[in-house]
Amino acid sequence: MLAAMAILPGIDVIAKKLGQQGLPITQIVWARMFFGAVLTLPFALRQGGVRALAPVRPVFHSVRAGLLMLATFCFFSSLKFLPIADALAIFFVQPLVLTALSPLLLGETVGPRRWAAVAVGFVGTLIIIRPGIAGLNPGSLLALGAGTSLALYFLMTRRIAGSAPALVTTFHTMLIGAVFSSLLVAAVWVRPDGQQWVLFTALGLIAALGHYLITRAYDFAEASLLAPLAYTEMVTSVALGWWFFGDFPDVWTFVGVAILISCAIYISVREQRAG
């Protein structure tokens, strides 16, 4: 899990660089999905055989892929307005949204303590965004939309947990996302140069390797143990944002992140104790 969190922010660096070079966000999302599908295909075939090429519930997987595309599009778009670490900090609202929506969409029981953690976490999000102080940054809304979309994606993933190997499910999501994004990208296509094709490939490679490492992590440890480790991604994001773009979060962003991470860890502990 720590290895995955160390490399996954590389996706954000590449997406931000490609966006600065004038490539449409839709085309960057297409590259993320297309090369992700190509690179996860061998693993899916190894685990699921030829049957892994076709999802059993195509409509369900199509909705999941659509939510993942939306989350990716919103997050990559937010990088036009925000430093990587700031966008990721707002994106950390995702586990709180997941907790808040699980009673409505999954029928799960959320007690008053976890509701309190969600409320405090929302305060942490407001500290990061600080609406009305310096004018609301559109990047903040995009990052918030990305976190919400991914929370819905994870809720749907919980619905099908255990029905197929994780890498097969990941391949189905990437494959359908690649098909959808291929239909959309034709209208905005900009011919990439050689370096941009290399970055496209790196985008899919980092994504595939990162998700593979996460999948392997869950083979060895339970979710409640691994969930807090996911926040080490913030360390790499701060380092890469400073190194490549000269960005460094202000003190209030770190305060908000500390609140969000504390609330998410508390929720994780509560879920572990609840079995």
C-alpha positions in Angstrom: 0.0 0.0 0.0 2.8 2.4 0.8 4.5 1.6 -2.5 1.2 2.3 -4.3 0.7 5.6 -2.6 4.3 6.6 -3.4 3.8 6.2 -7.2 0.1 7.1 -7.8 0.6 10.9 -7.5 2.8 10.5 -10.6 -0.5 10.3 -12.5 -1.4 13.7 -11.3 2.0 15.2 -12.3 1.6 13.7 -15.8 -2.0 14.9 -16.2 -1.1 18.4 -15.0 1.9 18.6 -17.4 -0.2 17.4 -20.4 -2.9 19.9 -19.5 -0.3 22.7 -19.5 0.7 21.6 -22.9 -2.7 22.3 -24.3 -4.1 18.7 -24.5 -7.9 18.5 -23.7 -8.8 16.9 -20.4 -11.0 14.4 -22.2 -8.0 13.2 -24.2 -6.0 12.7 -21.0 -8.8 10.7 -19.4 -9.0 8.6 -22.6 -5.2 7.8 -22.3 -5.7 6.9 -18.6 -8.5 4.5 -19.5 -7.2 3.1 -22.8 -3.6 2.3 -21.6 -4.9 1.2 -18.2 -7.1 -1.4 -20.0 -4.2 -2.5 -22.3 -1.8 -3.0 -19.4 -4.3 -4.8 -17.1 -5.4 -7.2 -19.8 -2.7 -9.8 -19.3 -3.4 -9.9 -15.5 -7.1 -10.2 -16.1 -6.6 -13.1 -18.6 -4.3 -14.8 -16.1 -6.8 -14.7 -13.3 -10.1 -15.1 -15.2 -9.2 -16.6 -18.6 -10.9 -15.7 -21.8 -14.2 -15.2 -19.9 -12.6 -12.2 -18.2 -12.9 -10.3 -21.5 -16.7 -9.8 -21.1 -18.3 -8.4 -17.9 -21.1 -10.4 -16.4 -23.1 -7.3 -15.6 -22.4 -4.9 -18.4 -24.9 -2.2 -17.4 -23.7 -2.1 -13.8 -20.0 -2.0 -14.9 -20.9 0.8 -17.4 -22.3 3.0 -14.6 -19.2 2.3 -12.5 -16.9 3.2 -15.4 -18.9 6.3 -16.0 -18.4 7.4 -12.4 -14.7 6.7 -12.5 -14.4 8.7 -15.7 -16.3 11.6 -14.2 -14.1 11.5 -11.1 -10.9 11.4 -13.2 -12.2 14.2 -15.5 -13.1 16.4 -12.5 -9.8 15.8 -10.7 -7.6 16.4 -13.8 -9.6 19.5 -14.5 -9.1 20.8 -10.9 -5.3 20.6 -11.5 -5.6 23.5 -13.9 -6.7 25.7 -11.0 -5.0 24.1 -7.9 -1.7 22.7 -6.9 -1.7 18.9 -6.8 -1.5 18.7 -3.0 -4.4 21.1 -2.5 -6.6 19.2 -5.0 -5.8 15.9 -3.3 -6.6 17.4 0.1 -10.1 18.3 -1.0 -10.4 15.0 -2.7 -9.9 13.3 0.7 -13.5 14.1 1.4 -14.3 10.9 -0.4 -14.3 8.4 2.6 -16.6 10.9 4.4 -19.1 11.0 1.5 -18.9 7.2 1.3 -19.8 6.9 5.0 -22.6 9.5 4.7 -24.2 7.8 1.6 -23.8 4.1 2.6 -27.0 4.1 4.8 -29.0 5.5 1.8 -27.6 3.3 -1.0 -26.4 0.2 0.8 -28.6 0.1 3.9 -25.6 0.1 6.2 -26.0 1.3 9.7 -24.0 4.4 10.6 -24.1 5.4 14.3 -23.9 8.8 15.9 -20.2 8.7 16.4 -19.5 8.1 12.8 -22.0 10.8 11.8 -20.1 13.2 14.1 -16.8 12.2 12.4 -18.4 13.0 9.0 -19.5 16.4 10.3 -16.1 17.3 11.7 -14.5 16.1 8.5 -16.8 18.5 6.6 -15.4 21.3 8.7 -11.9 20.2 7.7 -12.9 20.4 4.1 -14.2 23.9 4.6 -10.9 24.9 6.2 -9.1 23.7 3.1 -11.5 25.4 0.6 -12.1 28.5 2.7 -15.1 29.7 0.7 -15.8 33.4 0.8 -12.3 34.3 2.1 -10.4 34.6 -1.2 -13.2 33.8 -3.6 -14.3 30.3 -4.3 -11.8 28.6 -6.6 -13.5 26.5 -9.4 -10.8 23.9 -8.8 -12.1 23.3 -5.3 -15.6 22.5 -6.7 -14.0 20.2 -9.3 -11.9 18.3 -6.7 -15.0 18.0 -4.4 -17.0 16.6 -7.4 -14.2 14.1 -8.0 -14.2 12.9 -4.4 -18.0 12.6 -4.5 -18.0 10.7 -7.8 -15.3 8.3 -6.6 -17.3 7.7 -3.4 -20.3 6.6 -5.5 -17.9 4.4 -7.6 -16.7 2.7 -4.4 -20.3 2.2 -3.2 -21.1 0.3 -6.4 -17.8 -1.6 -6.0 -19.0 -2.8 -2.5 -22.1 -4.2 -4.2 -20.1 -6.6 -6.3 -17.3 -7.3 -3.8 -16.1 -10.9 -4.1 -18.0 -11.7 -7.3 -14.9 -11.7 -9.4 -11.1 -11.3 -8.9 -10.2 -7.7 -8.2 -8.0 -7.3 -11.3 -10.7 -8.7 -13.5 -13.1 -6.1 -12.2 -10.5 -3.4 -12.6 -10.0 -4.5 -16.2 -13.7 -4.4 -17.0 -13.9 -0.8 -15.6 -10.9 0.3 -17.7 -12.2 -1.4 -20.8 -15.6 0.1 -20.7 -14.1 3.5 -19.7 -11.8 3.2 -22.7 -14.8 2.5 -25.1 -16.8 5.5 -23.7 -13.9 7.9 -23.7 -13.0 6.8 -27.3 -16.4 7.9 -28.4 -16.0 11.3 -26.8 -12.4 12.0 -27.6 -12.8 12.1 -31.4 -14.5 15.6 -31.1 -11.6 17.2 -29.2 -8.6 15.1 -30.4 -5.3 16.9 -30.6 -2.5 15.1 -32.4 0.1 14.2 -29.6 3.8 14.4 -30.3 6.2 11.6 -29.5 6.9 12.8 -25.9 3.1 13.0 -25.2 2.6 9.4 -26.4 5.3 8.4 -23.9 3.5 10.3 -21.1 0.2 8.6 -22.2 1.8 5.2 -21.8 3.4 6.2 -18.4 -0.1 7.3 -17.3 -1.6 3.9 -17.9 1.5 2.1 -16.5 1.5 4.0 -13.2 -2.2 3.5 -12.8 -2.1 -0.2 -13.6 0.9 -0.8 -11.3 -0.6 1.3 -8.5 -3.9 -0.6 -8.6 -2.1 -3.9 -8.8 -0.1 -3.1 -5.6 -3.4 -2.0 -3.9 -5.0 -5.3 -4.9 -2.0 -7.3 -3.5 -2.1 -5.3 -0.3 -5.7 -6.4 0.3 -4.5 -10.0 -0.2 -2.4 -9.6 3.0 -4.3 -7.2 5.2 -7.8 -6.0 6.1 -9.3 -2.8 4.8 -9.4 -1.1 8.2 -5.6 -1.5 8.6 -4.8 -0.3 5.1 -7.2 2.6 4.9 -5.0 5.0 7.0 -1.9 4.2 4.9 -3.7 5.6 1.8 -3.2 9.1 3.2 0.6 8.8 2.9 -0.2 9.8 -0.7 -0.3 13.4 0.5 3.4 13.2 1.3 4.4 12.2 -2.2 1.9 14.7 -3.7 3.5 17.6 -1.7 7.0 16.5 -2.7 6.1 16.1 -6.4 4.1 19.3 -6.6 7.0 21.3 -5.1 9.6 19.6 -7.3 7.9 19.9 -10.6 5.7 23.0 -10.2 7.1 24.9 -7.2 3.8 24.5 -5.3 3.6 24.1 -1.6 0.4 24.0 0.5 -0.2 26.7 3.1 -0.6 25.9 6.8 -4.4 25.9 6.7 -4.4 23.2 4.1 -2.3 21.0 6.4 -4.7 21.8 9.3 -7.7 20.7 7.1 -5.9 17.6 5.9 -5.1 16.6 9.5 -8.8 16.9 10.4 -9.9 14.9 7.4 -7.3 12.2 7.9 -8.2 11.9 11.7 -11.9 11.6 10.9 -11.3 9.0 8.2 -9.0 6.9 10.5 -11.7 7.1 13.3 -14.3 5.9 10.9 -12.1 3.0 9.8 -11.5 2.0 13.4 -15.3 2.1 14.1 -16.0 -0.1 11.1 -13.4 -2.6 12.3 -14.9 -2.8 15.7 -18.4 -3.1 14.2 -17.1 -6.1 12.3 
